Each structure stands twice: as C-alpha cells, then as structure tokens.
Amino acid sequence: MTTLEIRDLHVTVEVEGGAKEILRGVDLTVSSGETHAIMGPNGSGKSTLAYSVAGHPRYKVTEGSVTLDGEDVLAMKVDERARAGLFLAMQYPVEVPGVTVSNFLRTAKTAVDGEAPKLRTWVKDMKGAMEKLRIDPAFAERNVNEGFSGGEKKRHEILQMELLKPSIAILDETDSGLDVDALKVVSEGVNRVKASGDVGVLLITHYTRILRYIEPDFVHVFIDGRIVEEGGKELADRLEDEGYDRYLTVAQG
C-alpha cells in the first residue's frame, strides 16, 4: 500500500504587492485503493493543493510536509515525484507542439519506469487503452494537445494515467468542460484504474456530477485554503442540495 500524507501544509504564491497565502494548514492522507473528493468553490485553493504536491515552481511551501510512504516529496524534483508514483491530470493541459501523442506517452513511460517498454507490448497496451477511452487511433500521431477539444485533452490525461500506472493520481477538475458522454467515458477510465486497488485517487472538483460516476470513499470540503468538513459520499449529496454558502458565511464571519 502507498500512502500520501499532507501535514499542516501552508503555501504562498507571488502576486503584485508580495506573497499571498493560499493554503493555510491542510491535513490529508490518501492511500492506494481510496478515492478522496476535494470539493469547494472556485478560488478556495483546491488547484493550489494539486500543483504544490506535484511541484509547480510558482507555489512556495512555507510550512508543513508532504510525504509518500515516508519519503519527503518536497525535497524531490518534479520528475522524481513522477517516478515515485505521483501523477497529476491538469485542469488546463498544455500543448506540446512537435511531439506526437505516441512519442510523448512512450517517453513518459520510459522516464517513469527507468527503461523503455517492449515495443510490441507497448503498442498493444496503448491501442487497447485508447479503444476503451473511445479515442480514434489516428489520435496517436497528433501533436500533444494541439488543436484538441476539451474532451480530447481530458481523455488524453486519463490515457496517460492508465498507461503510467501511478500510485497516487491527482485529478484537477477533470470534469470541467466535458459533456455528459465524455464525462462517462473519462469516469469509466478512472474506475478501471481504481479497480486494480493499486492507486489512490485525489479528485478535485466543485461539481457533484462526476461523483455520480466515480464514487468517493471520503469527501473533504475546502474553503479559504483549509479543509473545513469531512465525511463520506453523503456529504457530497448534501453539498448538491445546500451548496457552499453556509461555509462561506462562517469563513467571512
């Protein structure tokens, strides 16, 4: 079992006029086989949590710790975090002109595993994963995210997750911009990876609709850079009915 532990995490970001604190003491533990939903309104710090764990240079950790099976994640470079088993599906995946999807995926797999996959096995695995995600085979020869629709970008992120087989997958608003059909396909992909029991999923969203397809074991409500309430799936159902207003009123008070 792999365990990601976040303890008293404080994070700032540089803005005009100085550093602004975004995360104000986050405690969270995610283990393989578990699905945690981080829910909260826009601007509450959910994506900051994702990027801080992944190692984005814009976000500065000022206090606290992040460990993966006891190893100090904050001391690792970004590529070392990926090799250790951390995976981030970004809310806004970037374009990589001149690099095809097939080359990108095989290079990423080689970097994570430390050796290149056998070509015949790799092609079979990639085609199989693409078929399950209903991705056209011609997609493999397109440049990464160049001219991709929102749904294609998100399917490509889940394709990476299926092939790279991380220990902890952080999915940052994977449901944003998806129509119902694409949401179902993407969710099925996440559920396939989850079914192995070898991956822990941290699912960041402010809508409950994706939780109809990916059932969380734990739900954490994120307000103003902190977790203010935790529970099971029933908490997500309550948020569907009540929204975040009552938390925001308390925070502002």
C-alpha positions, 0 to 999 in steps of 0.5 A: 500500500502507498500512502500520501500524507499532507501535514499542516501544509501552508503555501504562498504564491507571488502576486503584485504587492508580495506573497499571498497565502493560499493554503493555510494548514491542510491535513490529508492522507490518501492511500492506494485503493481510496478515492478522496473528493476535494470539493469547494468553490472556485478560488478556495485553493483546491488547484493550489493543493494539486500543483504544490504536491506535484511541484509547480515552481510558482507555489512556495511551501512555507510550512508543513510536509508532504510525504509518500510512504515516508519519503519527503516529496518536497525535497524531490524534483518534479520528475522524481515525484513522477517516478515515485508514483505521483501523477497529476491530470491538469485542469488546463493541459498544455500543448506540446507542439512537435511531439506526437501523442505516441512519442510523448506517452512512450517517453513518459513511460520510459522516464517513469519506469527507468527503461523503455517498454517492449515495443510490441507490448507497448503498442498493444497496451496503448491501442487497447487503452485508447479503444476503451477511452473511445479515442480514434487511433489516428489520435496517436500521431497528433501533436500533444494537445494541439488543436484538441477539444476539451474532451480530447485533452481530458481523455488524453490525461486519463490515457496517460494515467492508465498507461503510467500506472501511478500510485497516487493520481491527482485529478484537477477538475477533470470534469470541467468542460466535458459533456455528459458522454465524455464525462462517462467515458473519462469516469469509466477510465478512472474506475478501471484504474481504481479497480486494480486497488493499486492507486489512490485517487485525489479528485478535485472538483466543485461539481457533484456530477462526476461523483455520480460516476466515480464514487468517493470513499471520503469527501473533504470540503475546502474553503479559504485554503483549509479543509473545513468538513469531512465525511463520506459520499453523503456529504457530497449529496448534501453539498448538491442540495445546500451548496457552499454558502453556509461555509462561506458565511462562517469563513467571512464571519 
